Amino acid sequence: MKIYSWNVNGIRAVHKKGLFEPFIQKHQPDILCLQETKAEQGQSEVDLPDYDEYWSSAVKKGYSGTAIFTKIAPIEAIYGLPDNVKQKFALEDKYGDTTSEGRVTTLEFEAFYVVSVYTPNAKEDLSRLPVRTEWDQAFIYYMYELEAKKPVIFCGDLNVAHQEHDLARPKENKGKKGFTDEERAGIDEMLKAGFVDSFRKFHEGNGYYTWWSHWGQARDRNVGWRIDYVMVSKQLEPLIKKANIHPDVLGSDHCPVSVELSI
């Protein structure tokens, strides 16, 4: 089974560039998790007859949003965070309510859950760091709840480079958005919770990035960040056959990431 994740930075924009369907045809994911769709399902002109689509869109039009396209029929779709999680954590700030931004889509399958997640950005001045830190705690809590029932595969744009080898210029960016101690601690907690960073199971060192700035030909020079992940329950680790980053796939400032499991 091939599971892909891609922050498309606007699915309508990628489609208009003529780059979305060719990606699907070449890679043939069984399950595709999307982030930053920036649309509601009815606004998308993407037509993939082999896939069922499940969308969680932001209340604010043209903003954020997640979706999962799947060839395998799920048992249930869950949109957003459950009410008990929303009540337990402070997830709203001056910018708005993160739980109304379409940041989580969950599908339950027979043997596992798949979750598409788009973690809030801390912003350049770190003004959204407090609610983003709270979000990490809420999301991990939700993953614990799901994993109590069956294994979980969660993937998406977590908006943080975990270690120094996960970005091209760690010294210059230490303490800045996407590389603060608080954000990095969120990944630490996911790993402590028993989730496996599937890509690092197979690949060591730097040079592997999933996001590049539009400035200074950063992508051409591979001056990037690895901020997109596929995390897998420890129980499923023996089934992971490979995990990859796909920088050759264009259309967004992010590239897709994938995991293949022998399921």
Backbone hydrogen bonds, N-H to C=O, Kabsch-Sander energy under -0.5 kcal/mol:
donor,donor_aa,acceptor,acceptor_aa,energy
3,I,1,M,-0.6
3,I,259,V,-2.8
4,Y,2,K,-0.5
4,Y,31,I,-2.7
5,S,257,V,-2.7
6,W,33,C,-2.5
8,V,6,W,-1.0
8,V,35,Q,-1.6
9,N,35,Q,-0.7
10,G,36,E,-2.6
11,I,37,T,-1.7
12,R,37,T,-0.6
14,V,10,G,-1.9
15,H,11,I,-2.3
16,K,12,R,-2.3
17,K,13,A,-1.4
18,G,15,H,-1.6
19,L,14,V,-2.0
20,F,14,V,-0.6
23,F,19,L,-1.0
24,I,20,F,-2.0
25,Q,21,E,-2.9
26,K,22,P,-2.1
27,H,23,F,-2.5
28,Q,24,I,-2.6
30,D,2,K,-2.1
31,I,2,K,-1.8
32,L,69,F,-3.3
33,C,4,Y,-3.1
34,L,67,A,-3.2
35,Q,6,W,-1.8
36,E,65,G,-1.5
37,T,65,G,-1.2
38,K,64,S,-3.1
43,Q,40,E,-1.9
44,S,40,E,-0.6
44,S,41,Q,-1.3
51,Y,48,L,-2.0
52,D,70,T,-3.0
54,Y,68,I,-2.0
56,S,66,T,-3.0
58,A,63,Y,-0.7
59,V,100,S,-2.7
63,Y,60,K,-1.1
65,G,101,E,-1.6
66,T,56,S,-2.4
67,A,34,L,-1.8
68,I,54,Y,-2.5
69,F,32,L,-2.9
70,T,52,D,-2.6
71,K,30,D,-2.7
72,I,30,D,-0.5
73,A,71,K,-0.5
75,I,108,E,-3.6
76,E,108,E,-1.1
78,I,106,T,-3.1
80,G,78,I,-0.5
80,G,104,V,-2.7
85,V,82,P,-0.6
86,K,82,P,-2.2
87,Q,83,D,-2.2
88,K,84,N,-0.8
89,F,85,V,-1.3
91,L,89,F,-1.0
93,D,96,G,-2.3
96,G,93,D,-1.3
98,T,91,L,-2.3
98,T,96,G,-0.7
100,S,97,D,-2.0
101,E,98,T,-1.2
105,T,116,S,-2.1
106,T,78,I,-2.8
107,L,114,V,-2.8
108,E,76,E,-2.8
109,F,107,L,-0.6
109,F,112,F,-2.8
113,Y,151,P,-2.3
114,V,107,L,-2.5
115,V,153,I,-2.5
116,S,105,T,-3.0
117,V,115,V,-0.5
117,V,155,C,-2.1
118,Y,103,R,-2.1
119,T,157,D,-2.3
126,L,123,K,-2.2
128,R,122,A,-2.3
129,L,122,A,-0.5
129,L,126,L,-1.5
132,R,128,R,-2.1
133,T,129,L,-2.8
134,E,130,P,-1.9
135,W,131,V,-2.2
136,D,132,R,-2.0
137,Q,133,T,-1.5
138,A,134,E,-2.4
139,F,135,W,-3.2
140,I,136,D,-2.5
141,Y,137,Q,-2.1
142,Y,138,A,-2.2
143,M,139,F,-2.4
144,Y,140,I,-2.4
145,E,141,Y,-2.0
146,L,142,Y,-2.3
147,E,143,M,-2.8
148,A,144,Y,-1.4
149,K,146,L,-2.0
150,K,146,L,-1.9
153,I,113,Y,-2.3
154,F,231,M,-2.1
155,C,115,V,-2.8
156,G,229,Y,-2.2
157,D,117,V,-0.9
158,L,156,G,-0.9
158,L,227,I,-2.1
159,N,227,I,-0.7
161,A,178,G,-2.5
162,H,160,V,-0.6
166,D,163,Q,-2.3
167,L,164,E,-1.3
168,A,224,G,-2.5
173,N,169,R,-1.1
174,K,170,P,-1.0
174,K,171,K,-0.5
175,G,179,F,-2.1
176,K,173,N,-2.4
179,F,176,K,-2.8
184,R,180,T,-2.4
185,A,181,D,-2.0
186,G,182,E,-0.8
186,G,183,E,-0.9
187,I,183,E,-0.8
188,D,184,R,-1.8
189,E,185,A,-2.3
190,M,186,G,-1.6
191,L,187,I,-2.3
192,K,188,D,-2.6
193,A,189,E,-1.8
194,G,191,L,-1.4
195,F,190,M,-2.1
196,V,232,V,-3.0
198,S,196,V,-1.3
198,S,230,V,-1.9
200,R,197,D,-0.6
201,K,197,D,-0.7
201,K,198,S,-0.8
202,F,199,F,-1.6
203,H,199,F,-1.7
209,Y,207,G,-0.7
210,T,225,W,-2.9
211,W,225,W,-2.1
212,W,253,D,-1.9
213,S,223,V,-0.5
217,Q,214,H,-0.5
218,A,215,W,-1.3
221,R,217,Q,-2.1
222,N,219,R,-0.9
223,V,218,A,-3.0
224,G,222,N,-1.1
225,W,211,W,-2.4
226,R,166,D,-3.4
227,I,225,W,-0.9
229,Y,156,G,-2.3
231,M,154,F,-3.2
232,V,196,V,-2.0
233,S,152,V,-2.2
234,K,194,G,-0.8
236,L,233,S,-2.0
237,E,233,S,-0.6
237,E,234,K,-1.1
239,L,236,L,-2.1
240,I,237,E,-1.8
241,K,239,L,-0.6
241,K,260,E,-3.3
242,K,260,E,-1.3
244,N,258,S,-2.0
246,H,256,P,-2.5
249,V,246,H,-1.7
250,L,248,D,-0.7
254,H,7,N,-0.5
255,C,210,T,-2.0
257,V,5,S,-2.5
258,S,244,N,-2.7
259,V,3,I,-2.3
260,E,242,K,-2.8
261,L,1,M,-2.6
262,S,239,L,-2.6
263,I,261,L,-1.9
